[in-house]
Structure formats: structure tokens, C-alpha cells
Amino acid sequence: MILRRLVLPALFGLLMPFVFVSAMSAAVKHTVSPGETLSYIAFIYEKTVDEIASHNGLANPDFIYPGQELEIPGEGGGASGDSYVVQPGDTLSGIAWQYSISTDALQSANGISDADYVYIGQVLTIPSAYSEPALPALAFPDRPWDPSLEAMIDDIAWMEGVDPGLVKAVATVESGWSQWAISYAGAIGIMQVMPGTVLWLETDVFGFGLNEQASAWDNVRLGTRYLRILLDATGGDYYDAVAAYYQGLSPTEAGVYYAGTAGYASMVLAVKAAYWP
């Protein structure tokens, strides 16, 4: 998970139809489908992640699950020109991401000289005019070197019927094969699996719990099984499967690619071609 997606798994006929919903005068109910993320739901209802999270009392907007019922607030539209009260755990870059604006634009609009310093309860003005920031290009990673871990990935990939080189490439770009890597959005371990993805895989796919935080085997198995599901859902297309790993399957199948998705997917396939062709 690089700068990215709040990913939950997606699968087959359970996907929500991709439609744009115009501004509404009253709240509506939305049942989360496998593959949907809060950012995707916010996108199709023309809301912000924060609007939906706050309206539904979600303490952790990174964590939603299939079957969960969310209420979409009325009055439609984005939140540009609004104000935002800083919550515990917020960062300026995270708030900027929620509103699809650059950190610099948010910093400038509020006269903040140090982008690392915001405080709980601070009221920020969300600028009404902005352009979407460009994400930095990913640096081509070195080939990780851990023979025992590589052998383990080979074994799990064989069990799951996935090209070992693809699994290794995803793991390289995601974490550099570090089991102790944790992203700002809560993605964990070698394969950077999200908590909601883990819950869905454990509950609906494996049928038993795994220890993705402490066990490299479990972490790689979860990520590899998810890749297998995405490959099946995309007809074996490596690019689309990797794109869906980054941003979720629902937007990928709808032909919507978030900022950074193309760079991520291209990098994974380039790493595979360079190290595990």
C-alpha cells in the first residue's frame, strides 16, 4: 500500500454498480460491498471521506467491512471552502488527502509555517480552489536479499497458484520484504495488507484467523491469496490485478484509476521483469 488506497477485497458479482450520484437533500443508506473502500464510496456520492466517517461515527475511516451499513449525509457535493477540526491522529498531509488537495495548498490557506505541526481542535480552512497534487515518482527498489524468506514466498505462491515473481515484486514495492513495515493507513507487514482486507479474508475466504502482524508466513499467505482472487477477477491480467491490489477492485473494474495507481502498477511489473522475469 504506497500512499494509497484504503483497500478492502472485491469479488465477482458482489460489486456495486458504478454510478455517479448527484447531490441529495436527504441521507441515504449504503451497504458496503466487498471491494469497496471509504474513499471509493465517498467518490461515487460526491462526498469526502471525512464527511462520511464523521456522519457515521467511524473512529478509524480506514476500517470498513462488507455488509456494514453506512448513512450517506445529504446536501451533496465536496467540502472545498469548508472548515475542518483537527482530530487525534490527524496530520496535515492526511487531511489534505481526504479533501483531494495538496499539503502546500492547505498549509498556505491556513498560514501554517511548519507542515508537521497541527494540534487537536485546531480549525483549518479548506481552500475552495485547488488543483490535484502530483504524487512523487516511486524510486526503483533494490532487489531484497533473504534466501529463507524468498523460499517461503516461493512455497506460498505455489500453494496459491500465483507467479512467485509477481508476489515478490509486490512485496518489494510494498515493503522491501519487511515484516515490521506499517503504513500511515495501517497496512501491515511484507504484503502491506489492510486490516479490513485481513478481516474479510479470515472470515469469508480462509474461515479461520491468521496472525498477519507477527507471522511473515501468515502475512504473505494473506497477500498472496488476495492476489489470487484479484487475478481471477481480472481474467489473469497482471496490470489490473496489481492496480486492484493498490486501490481496490471496484474502481479498477469500473475503469477508474486513482492518482498513483499507474505508477504503482508499472513499477511492480518493472521490478518483476528486472528481478524475476
Beta strands, then each sheet from edge to edge (+ up, - down):
strand 1: 28-31
strand 2: 69-72
strand 3: 83-85
strand 4: 123-125
sheet 1: 1+ 2-
sheet 2: 3+ 4-
end
